[in-house]
Amino acid sequence: MSERRKPPTNIIKIIGLIIGSYLVFAALVLNFYEPEEPVISDVPYENMDWREREEYNQQTIGGLSLGTTKAEAIKLMGKPHFNDAQFVQGKQVQLLHWRTQRNEGDGKTTRDECTPLLFVDDVLFAIGEIASERFLDGPIDLELLNQIIQQADNSPDTTSVQ
């Protein structure tokens, strides 16, 4: 009959040492590792829940400058929740609304939960309540619009409106 060989004790010790080291390492990681808080601007807006989206829109709108293009705003915040448009003094005037707060938990976004941005010929002209007032009351101050465009472009008056 053949004799059974005893496994070498060194191999058992090595395997035990590897498993023990792994368990100690895992315990240390679980005990001391603190994941970084995600920065909201690093999260694509398509994947945000409604709370993150509201906060993101608030921060983004707060950082916008007059003269920002409509395309830039849409690129930053996605499709607006509401879009009102008209021609005033021969200029395309759009009042776009992005959700920035929640008033009622009814699952519907309403205008009072949004911040309006007023674009004249695709250039940001006003933000907030004044945007709504200027959209509804007009007229658009074309001289001010030209100044905003010049500041945004940092160039000579090549995009002046008449």
N, C-alpha and C positions, 0 to 999 in steps of 0.2 A: 504494500500500500504506500501511497505517496503521502508524504508529510506536508502538512499545511505550513506555509511560511508565514511568519509574523511580519506584519508591515514594519518597515523601519520607523523607529520612533522619531527620528529627525524630520521625516516628511510630515508626520502628524503634528509635530511642533510648529513647523513652518506654515502649514495650512491654518492651524489655530492662531498663529501670530498674524497672518494676513487677515483672517476674519475679524479678529479682535481689533486690529488697526482700523479696518473699515468701519466697524461699529463706533469706535472712539471718534473717528473723523466725522461720521454722519451725525453723531450726537453734538459735536462741537459746531458743525454747520447749522443744525437746527436750533441750537441754543443762542448762537451769536450773530447769525446772518440776519440783516434787516434789509429787505428789498427797498430800493429807492421808490419814492412816490412818483408815479408817472406824471410827466409834465403835459398838461392838457394840450399844448400846441403841437406836441409830437404825435398825437393821436389823430389819424385822418377823420374828418368830420363825418364821413359816411358811417363809421363804426361807433360813433358816440351814442350813448343813451340820451334821453331828452334833457336830463339834468346837466350832463357834461356839455351838451350842445348849447344850452342857454348860457352857461358860464363862458364857453369858448366864444360865442357870439358877442357877449358883453365885453370881454377882453379885446376881441378883434376890433369891434366898433370903436371902443375907447382909444385904440391905437391908430385909427384911420386919420388921414389928413385930408382937408379939402383939396380937391384936385385929383384925388384917387380916381381911377377909371372904374366904370361899372364892371368891366371884365375882371379887373383885379379883385374887386369886392366879391364877385361871384366865385372866383377861383379860391378865395380865402374861406368863404362861408357857405358855399353851395347855393343852390336854388333858393330864392327868397320865398317866404310864405305867402306874401301878397304883392301884387304888382299893379299899380295904377299909372296910367299914362295919358298924356294929352299934349297938344301943341299949343304953346304960348308964345306969342310974338315971333312965330316962325321957328321956334326952337322945340326940339323934342324934350319933354319934361316927364321924368318917371319918378314915382314915389315907390320905392321898394321897401318891404318890411321883413325883418328877420326877428324870429322869436328870441327874446332875452329874459323873459320871466314867466312865471305861471301864476295865474289868478284863481282859476278853478280847476279841480281835478276831473274835468268832464271828458278828457281825451280829445278835445278839439282845440286848435290854436285860433285865438281871436286877435283882432287888431290891437286891443289894449294889452296884449301880452308881447307885443312886438315893438322894436325900435325902428322908426322910419328913417330912410336915407333918401335924400332928394338928389337926383342926377339930372343935369341939364346938358343935352347933347353928349351923354355918356360920361360926364365929369361930375364928381361929387361936389355938390353945391351947399348942402345943409344936412345936419344930423339932428334927430330928435324931434321935439314938438315944433320947433321953428321950421323944420322940413315940411311937416304937415301944413302948417300955417301958410308957408310960401307957396305950396302946391295948390292949396284951396283959394288963397286970396290973390296970388300973383301981385303985381307983375314981377318978372325976373329982372334984377338989376344987372344989365349986360356989362357995365363997367366993372362991377365986382366980379362977375364971372370971368372976364378977361384977366383980371389980376390973379384969380385963383389958378387959371390955366397957366399963366406965365410962371407963377411960383412953383407949380408942379413940374413944369418942363425945365425950369432953370435955363430958358433959352429966349432969344428975341421973340417978339410978338408975331409968330408965324401961324398961330392957331386962333387968332382973334376972331370973335364973332361980331356980327353987325346987327 
